[in-house]
């Protein structure tokens, strides 16, 4: 994949988030600085936190009522100006993915218990 020039910034890194199987949420970056798998047995919330404290929460769910895809991904909360691209799962182009251009040093955590 070629990243458009305006996104090819040495201070950001593309974080890809997608559902895998029917019970996992995966996040990864090209340099593997983020590589996480979280259990997803219902709506699952993942927070990305940048070094400056800004955050984005993504809601991921398998088999959501009314969705035309197996997986449903949405930006649930956002205090950032990060660029977000709609994409497809790396190994299954019938499932959606999000590519989030986050600052280098961003980390992820599963925070579902905060939204139940």
BAPAPA-525710 format. One line per field, with one value per residue: residue number from 0; residue in one letter; x, z, y of N, C-alpha, C in turn. Coordinates in pm, whole numbers, always signed. Layout:
<pts>
vexza [NUM|...]
loza [A|...]
n.px [X|...]
n.pz [Z|...]
n.py [Y|...]
ca.px [X|...]
ca.pz [Z|...]
ca.py [Y|...]
c.px [X|...]
c.pz [Z|...]
c.py [Y|...]
</pts>
This chain:
<pts>
vexza [0|1|2|3|4|5|6|7|8|9|10|11|12|13|14|15|16|17|18|19|20|21|22|23|24|25|26|27|28|29|30|31|32|33|34|35|36|37|38|39|40|41|42|43|44|45|46|47|48|49|50|51|52|53|54|55|56|57|58|59|60|61|62|63|64|65|66|67|68|69|70|71|72|73|74|75|76|77|78|79|80|81|82|83|84|85|86|87|88|89|90|91|92|93|94|95|96|97|98|99|100|101|102|103|104|105|106|107|108|109|110|111|112|113|114|115]
loza [X|X|X|X|X|X|X|X|X|X|X|X|X|X|X|X|X|X|X|X|X|X|X|X|X|X|X|X|X|X|X|X|X|X|X|X|X|X|X|X|X|X|X|X|X|X|X|X|X|X|X|X|X|X|X|X|X|X|X|X|X|X|X|X|X|X|X|X|X|X|X|X|X|X|X|X|X|X|X|X|X|X|X|X|X|X|X|X|X|X|X|X|X|X|X|X|X|X|X|X|X|X|X|X|X|X|X|X|X|X|X|X|X|X|X|X]
n.px [+84|+55|+121|-42|+130|+76|+30|+256|+450|+718|+664|+432|+251|+99|-170|-330|-651|-866|-1117|-1071|-1110|-1388|-1380|-1172|-994|-761|-464|-212|+109|+325|+594|+575|+563|+329|+147|-118|-363|-697|-952|-1281|-1578|-1832|-1946|-1648|-1407|-1138|-868|-658|-372|-185|+154|+119|-108|-356|-648|-815|-1101|-1205|-1480|-1553|-1721|-1843|-2080|-2283|-2610|-2785|-2559|-2378|-2149|-1937|-1784|-1796|-1677|-1613|-1536|-1553|-1506|-1321|-1045|-865|-686|-624|-570|-800|-849|-1076|-1052|-959|-953|-632|-592|-835|-1044|-1316|-1388|-1403|-1154|-977|-745|-541|-372|-152|+41|+390|+485|+242|+15|-188|-486|-723|-1042|-1298|-1447|-1486|-1696|-1921]
n.pz [+0|-82|+89|+88|+11|+196|+423|+475|+702|+918|+1184|+1239|+1243|+1066|+1209|+1193|+1241|+1298|+1280|+1356|+1284|+1475|+1716|+1793|+1812|+1622|+1617|+1440|+1331|+1063|+1148|+1365|+1615|+1743|+1813|+1878|+2019|+2108|+2303|+2178|+2263|+2214|+2199|+2177|+2309|+2219|+2312|+2178|+2273|+2256|+2289|+2378|+2526|+2400|+2284|+2116|+2085|+1971|+1867|+1832|+1684|+1635|+1416|+1442|+1474|+1185|+1042|+735|+712|+851|+1061|+1253|+1274|+1446|+1510|+1831|+2041|+2033|+2065|+1898|+1599|+1414|+1103|+957|+775|+579|+519|+425|+581|+621|+536|+438|+230|+244|+486|+694|+778|+975|+917|+1107|+1139|+1358|+1614|+1645|+1903|+2015|+2204|+2265|+2434|+2570|+2664|+2737|+2974|+3077|+2932|+2957]
n.py [-117|+220|+509|+818|+1126|+1337|+1197|+1063|+1094|+1134|+1148|+1017|+704|+438|+275|-24|-153|-425|-684|-1028|-1374|-1477|-1366|-1195|-888|-719|-524|-356|-232|-124|-147|-309|-193|-164|-438|-608|-827|-855|-1006|-1047|-1071|-967|-625|-445|-228|-26|+170|+415|+583|+871|+1000|+1265|+1253|+1267|+1096|+821|+628|+319|+134|-203|-472|-802|-943|-752|-634|-544|-467|-476|-617|-878|-780|-482|-158|+141|+486|+580|+761|+1065|+1267|+1374|+1486|+1303|+1136|+916|+627|+437|+93|-244|-566|-711|-985|-1063|-940|-895|-806|-515|-265|-23|+233|+415|+708|+767|+937|+859|+642|+604|+404|+108|-6|-231|-136|-207|-254|+1|+99|-52]
ca.px [+0|+127|+60|-37|+237|+38|+27|+389|+512|+802|+613|+312|+261|-35|-216|-443|-735|-964|-1162|-1016|-1190|-1514|-1367|-1048|-964|-617|-404|-71|+176|+426|+720|+537|+568|+201|+90|-202|-486|-788|-1073|-1399|-1698|-1938|-1884|-1516|-1359|-993|-823|-524|-328|-62|+243|+70|-228|-478|-696|-921|-1159|-1268|-1574|-1547|-1817|-1871|-2220|-2371|-2741|-2800|-2435|-2365|-2023|-1923|-1727|-1836|-1578|-1649|-1469|-1653|-1468|-1203|-994|-748|-706|-557|-635|-852|-888|-1146|-971|-1006|-866|-518|-600|-973|-1095|-1460|-1406|-1347|-1045|-947|-604|-538|-238|-132|+179|+485|+481|+104|-5|-328|-534|-864|-1107|-1441|-1511|-1521|-1812|-2030]
ca.pz [+0|-86|+174|+23|+62|+313|+539|+488|+798|+1006|+1320|+1253|+1199|+1041|+1294|+1130|+1337|+1228|+1348|+1301|+1332|+1520|+1857|+1819|+1750|+1604|+1583|+1409|+1256|+974|+1219|+1477|+1744|+1801|+1765|+1989|+1997|+2222|+2293|+2139|+2281|+2219|+2169|+2238|+2296|+2222|+2319|+2136|+2348|+2203|+2393|+2432|+2605|+2319|+2271|+2026|+2124|+1859|+1905|+1735|+1719|+1536|+1404|+1490|+1408|+1082|+969|+613|+723|+973|+1165|+1251|+1342|+1445|+1604|+1935|+2105|+1964|+2103|+1811|+1460|+1334|+979|+963|+643|+567|+444|+439|+660|+538|+477|+400|+184|+265|+620|+701|+870|+982|+927|+1186|+1134|+1495|+1642|+1690|+2049|+2057|+2251|+2267|+2547|+2563|+2773|+2731|+3105|+3099|+2849|+2980]
ca.py [+0|+346|+611|+949|+1211|+1416|+1108|+1004|+1184|+1054|+1159|+935|+566|+385|+166|-93|-225|-507|-805|-1152|-1486|-1417|-1330|-1123|-760|-708|-395|-369|-127|-183|-177|-395|-124|-206|-565|-651|-900|-846|-1088|-967|-1154|-867|-496|-431|-90|-17|+309|+452|+700|+928|+1053|+1393|+1226|+1265|+959|+781|+500|+250|+27|-312|-577|-906|-982|-644|-628|-442|-442|-557|-691|-958|-693|-342|-74|+283|+575|+600|+888|+1113|+1400|+1393|+1528|+1199|+1093|+779|+576|+309|-3|-381|-655|-752|-1119|-1095|-810|-880|-748|-380|-228|+120|+269|+537|+766|+814|+976|+758|+630|+575|+267|+66|-86|-270|-62|-240|-242|+142|+135|-146]
c.px [+89|+53|+70|+68|+199|+28|+164|+476|+593|+755|+485|+338|+119|-63|-338|-518|-844|-1005|-1103|-1093|-1327|-1504|-1236|-1047|-812|-579|-260|-23|+282|+556|+698|+554|+435|+163|+13|-320|-569|-908|-1191|-1523|-1822|-1876|-1754|-1465|-1207|-956|-680|-489|-193|+26|+195|-60|-358|-516|-803|-969|-1234|-1356|-1573|-1644|-1837|-2021|-2318|-2499|-2745|-2674|-2429|-2236|-2025|-1877|-1774|-1734|-1624|-1563|-1576|-1631|-1338|-1166|-873|-788|-640|-639|-675|-898|-969|-1062|-1036|-903|-754|-532|-742|-1043|-1246|-1491|-1340|-1229|-1040|-796|-600|-394|-213|+15|+265|+484|+342|+97|-154|-358|-681|-932|-1257|-1511|-1551|-1649|-1930|-2135]
c.pz [+0|-3|+101|+89|+187|+439|+567|+574|+896|+1152|+1344|+1201|+1175|+1131|+1227|+1237|+1260|+1315|+1278|+1362|+1367|+1664|+1892|+1747|+1740|+1566|+1547|+1330|+1169|+1045|+1343|+1613|+1818|+1734|+1883|+1937|+2124|+2197|+2263|+2144|+2295|+2181|+2248|+2208|+2314|+2219|+2267|+2210|+2294|+2317|+2454|+2510|+2527|+2291|+2164|+2074|+2004|+1915|+1794|+1779|+1603|+1536|+1453|+1406|+1309|+1003|+845|+612|+848|+1090|+1144|+1332|+1335|+1544|+1705|+2010|+2041|+2013|+2016|+1678|+1367|+1210|+995|+823|+658|+480|+457|+519|+571|+470|+436|+359|+191|+404|+624|+797|+872|+988|+990|+1189|+1266|+1515|+1683|+1843|+2103|+2104|+2257|+2396|+2526|+2686|+2778|+2864|+3136|+3027|+2866|+3070]
c.py [+124|+448|+745|+1039|+1288|+1331|+1047|+1096|+1100|+1058|+1079|+795|+513|+264|+105|-170|-297|-625|-926|-1268|-1429|-1369|-1257|-988|-752|-567|-421|-248|-191|-221|-264|-327|-141|-336|-623|-732|-890|-936|-997|-1056|-1067|-736|-480|-290|-90|+132|+318|+581|+744|+977|+1185|+1377|+1227|+1120|+944|+644|+444|+139|-76|-420|-673|-933|-878|-641|-513|-411|-530|-639|-778|-871|-550|-263|+71|+360|+615|+731|+933|+1254|+1436|+1456|+1426|+1166|+946|+740|+449|+219|-140|-461|-708|-888|-1160|-965|-795|-824|-610|-370|-76|+135|+408|+589|+839|+854|+855|+758|+606|+431|+237|-10|-114|-211|-89|-218|-97|+183|+42|-87]
</pts>
